[in-house]
Amino acid sequence: MIDFKLTDEQNMLKETFRKFADKDIRPACRVLEEDVTRKKYVDWDLVKKSSKLGVRTATIPEELGGLGLDWPTIVIMYEQLAYGDLGFAFTQFHTAFFGKGIGNWPEHKRNFILPKFLEDDTFLLATSHSEPHGMTEYFVPYDVPGGGIKTYAEKQGDEYVINGTKQFCSNAVNAKVIFVTARTDKEGPMTKSLSSFLMPVDTPGLTIGKPYEYMGARMLPTSPLYFEDARLPADYLLGPKPGVAYEVGLPHASLVLLLKSCILLGGFQALYEESLRYAREREICGKPLIEQQTIKVMLAEMRGITEASRAIVWKLAWMVDKNPDNVKENLELAWLFKAMTCEWSMKVIRNADEIHGGMGTNKELIVEKFIRDIFTLLHGHNNRMFSYLKGAPTLE
Ligand SMILES: Cc1cc2nc3c(=O)[nH]c(=O)nc-3n(C[C@H](O)[C@H](O)[C@H](O)COP(=O)(O)OP(=O)(O)OC[C@H]3O[C@@H](n4cnc5c(N)ncnc54)[C@H](O)[C@@H]3O)c2cc1C
């Protein structure tokens, strides 16, 4: 049976996170945004509060010390986090995939990270696949000999020695561990040659570059990474053997896309509510804006998109929860849904800006920030669609 009615626990969680978004996330992120010195990329008190509310450990199975929440509940939580701030929600989301996957790790590998992760409220994570020459090559994938990712991890005795450059690693400056994708075979096609590594940020030979300056999602510092003979114990290789990063990572791909769509949804809800409030309060030509037919239509479009996005996010959350092994179908829908939420974003941004007239992109109002944040996070959904239209070659 399919049921979209929230349980009492889910309703409580939604309310708790809505309050957290209003009272804590928005004010803290506003202060950080306005600090033009960019000396600080994160508010650690906010991270700690978020951790105490269970965000970091939400998906870790209960028997391993987490909350063991299911995906339908996780998307309710993440919609509210994003309603507070899209960038902040993204700084947390790596923990969700980690928590879901950790149950499958062999126990000794779990022990490299899990005990420290559980005891430290500031233990955050990051993931790094992208390289300067084009991330699309990883997603499509560009599966010719030696194609795509170039970062190379060479096995030397009981260590891997890693060299290369990564681009766009979000949350690296806040993280304690980065999951890094590298070639363990220089010559082979990517789907057979990539491996994933767990890399503590104090690994000798790893340098995390200064975050790039983006117009939006300012709470999500995104940096280049440089590996110069970065040395890792061979045991920090994830997965059963080298060369299987795609197989190990593929079931996670739909989860990543799910939370990306969900975070956009939080932004849509925020822009819809701000626009509705503004349209009710502002009087033009002797009556509130909302009484103008064209404004009503724009609000209706925004609400329709928000509700439709929630419906597909919930559906996908249900699918990945009930049928996690249905990788191909889940991933196809995840690609399509992410593409749709990205396309719909433009309408939501445009309507919010239009309803606010000259104030839509004025920094006095929070609408401006949500418009920037959403726009910054839309990149690169074409490449996922391309993979889909090609028949998702990684799954054949
Ligand atoms: C704020 C931010 C945070 C990020 N965080 C991370 C992170 O934490 N970890 C990480 O690994 N990466 C991260 N990325 C990288 C992100 O995943 C890539 O930017 C994205 O996948 C697009 O890759 P690209 O920038 O290299 O674009 P390119 O590969 O150069 O592509 C340019 C454009 O052409 C399109 N395109 C390219 N080839 C094709 C094709 N064959 N068919 C159709 N369209 C095509 C692409 O869709 C894109 O629109 C982040 C990026 C940003 C902006």
The ligand as an SDF file (V2000), in Angstrom:
LIG
                    3D

 53 58  0  0  0  0  0  0  0  0999 V2000
   28.5730   24.4060   -5.8760 C   0  0  0  0  0  0  0  0  0  0  0  0
   29.1190   23.1400   -6.4530 C   0  0  0  0  0  0  0  0  0  0  0  0
   29.4070   22.0780   -5.6220 C   0  0  0  0  0  0  0  0  0  0  0  0
   29.9500   20.9010   -6.1360 C   0  0  0  0  0  0  0  0  0  0  0  0
   30.2870   19.8970   -5.2900 N   0  0  0  0  0  0  0  0  0  0  0  0
   30.9340   18.8040   -5.7570 C   0  0  0  0  0  0  0  0  0  0  0  0
   31.4110   17.8100   -4.8540 C   0  0  0  0  0  0  0  0  0  0  0  0
   31.2350   17.9240   -3.6460 O   0  0  0  0  0  0  0  0  0  0  0  0
   32.0940   16.7540   -5.3730 N   0  0  0  0  0  0  0  0  0  0  0  0
   32.3080   16.5940   -6.6940 C   0  0  0  0  0  0  0  0  0  0  0  0
   32.9230   15.6140   -7.0910 O   0  0  0  0  0  0  0  0  0  0  0  0
   31.8370   17.5260   -7.5910 N   0  0  0  0  0  0  0  0  0  0  0  0
   31.1700   18.6110   -7.1390 C   0  0  0  0  0  0  0  0  0  0  0  0
   30.7150   19.5790   -8.0370 N   0  0  0  0  0  0  0  0  0  0  0  0
   30.9320   19.3790   -9.4690 C   0  0  0  0  0  0  0  0  0  0  0  0
   29.6630   19.0990  -10.2530 C   0  0  0  0  0  0  0  0  0  0  0  0
   29.2080   17.7950  -10.0680 O   0  0  0  0  0  0  0  0  0  0  0  0
   29.9960   19.4020  -11.7260 C   0  0  0  0  0  0  0  0  0  0  0  0
   30.2040   20.7910  -11.8340 O   0  0  0  0  0  0  0  0  0  0  0  0
   28.9130   18.9770  -12.6670 C   0  0  0  0  0  0  0  0  0  0  0  0
   28.7820   17.5710  -12.6670 O   0  0  0  0  0  0  0  0  0  0  0  0
   29.1990   19.4530  -14.1020 C   0  0  0  0  0  0  0  0  0  0  0  0
   30.5000   19.1080  -14.4620 O   0  0  0  0  0  0  0  0  0  0  0  0
   31.4860   20.2240  -15.0480 P   0  0  0  0  0  0  0  0  0  0  0  0
   31.3790   21.4520  -14.2180 O   0  0  0  0  0  0  0  0  0  0  0  0
   32.8380   19.6300  -15.1640 O   0  0  0  0  0  0  0  0  0  0  0  0
   30.8820   20.5370  -16.4640 O   0  0  0  0  0  0  0  0  0  0  0  0
   31.3540   19.9540  -17.8830 P   0  0  0  0  0  0  0  0  0  0  0  0
   31.5810   18.5000  -17.7750 O   0  0  0  0  0  0  0  0  0  0  0  0
   32.4560   20.8170  -18.3870 O   0  0  0  0  0  0  0  0  0  0  0  0
   30.0440   20.1960  -18.7500 O   0  0  0  0  0  0  0  0  0  0  0  0
   29.5840   21.5200  -19.1320 C   0  0  0  0  0  0  0  0  0  0  0  0
   28.1280   21.4460  -19.5500 C   0  0  0  0  0  0  0  0  0  0  0  0
   27.9530   20.6150  -20.7050 O   0  0  0  0  0  0  0  0  0  0  0  0
   27.0290   19.5670  -20.4210 C   0  0  0  0  0  0  0  0  0  0  0  0
   27.5350   18.3570  -21.0590 N   0  0  0  0  0  0  0  0  0  0  0  0
   28.8180   17.9330  -21.0800 C   0  0  0  0  0  0  0  0  0  0  0  0
   28.9130   16.7910  -21.7850 N   0  0  0  0  0  0  0  0  0  0  0  0
   27.6740   16.4840  -22.1950 C   0  0  0  0  0  0  0  0  0  0  0  0
   27.1200   15.4160  -22.9390 C   0  0  0  0  0  0  0  0  0  0  0  0
   27.8820   14.4280  -23.3790 N   0  0  0  0  0  0  0  0  0  0  0  0
   25.7920   15.4540  -23.1680 N   0  0  0  0  0  0  0  0  0  0  0  0
   25.0280   16.4500  -22.7340 C   0  0  0  0  0  0  0  0  0  0  0  0
   25.4760   17.4830  -22.0170 N   0  0  0  0  0  0  0  0  0  0  0  0
   26.7860   17.4930  -21.7490 C   0  0  0  0  0  0  0  0  0  0  0  0
   27.0280   19.4140  -18.9130 C   0  0  0  0  0  0  0  0  0  0  0  0
   25.8050   18.8700  -18.4330 O   0  0  0  0  0  0  0  0  0  0  0  0
   27.1940   20.8510  -18.4680 C   0  0  0  0  0  0  0  0  0  0  0  0
   25.9400   21.4670  -18.5200 O   0  0  0  0  0  0  0  0  0  0  0  0
   30.1790   20.7770   -7.5280 C   0  0  0  0  0  0  0  0  0  0  0  0
   29.8690   21.8450   -8.3790 C   0  0  0  0  0  0  0  0  0  0  0  0
   29.3700   23.0260   -7.8560 C   0  0  0  0  0  0  0  0  0  0  0  0
   29.0520   24.1480   -8.7890 C   0  0  0  0  0  0  0  0  0  0  0  0
  1  2  1  0
  2  3  1  0
  2 52  2  0
  3  4  2  0
  4  5  1  0
  4 50  1  0
  5  6  2  0
  6  7  1  0
  6 13  1  0
  7  8  2  0
  7  9  1  0
  9 10  1  0
 10 11  2  0
 10 12  1  0
 12 13  2  0
 13 14  1  0
 14 15  1  0
 14 50  1  0
 15 16  1  0
 16 17  1  0
 16 18  1  0
 18 19  1  0
 18 20  1  0
 20 21  1  0
 20 22  1  0
 22 23  1  0
 23 24  1  0
 24 25  2  0
 24 26  1  0
 24 27  1  0
 27 28  1  0
 28 29  2  0
 28 30  1  0
 28 31  1  0
 31 32  1  0
 32 33  1  0
 33 34  1  0
 33 48  1  0
 34 35  1  0
 35 36  1  0
 35 46  1  0
 36 37  1  0
 36 45  1  0
 37 38  2  0
 38 39  1  0
 39 40  1  0
 39 45  2  0
 40 41  1  0
 40 42  2  0
 42 43  1  0
 43 44  2  0
 44 45  1  0
 46 47  1  0
 46 48  1  0
 48 49  1  0
 50 51  2  0
 51 52  1  0
 52 53  1  0
M  END
$$$$
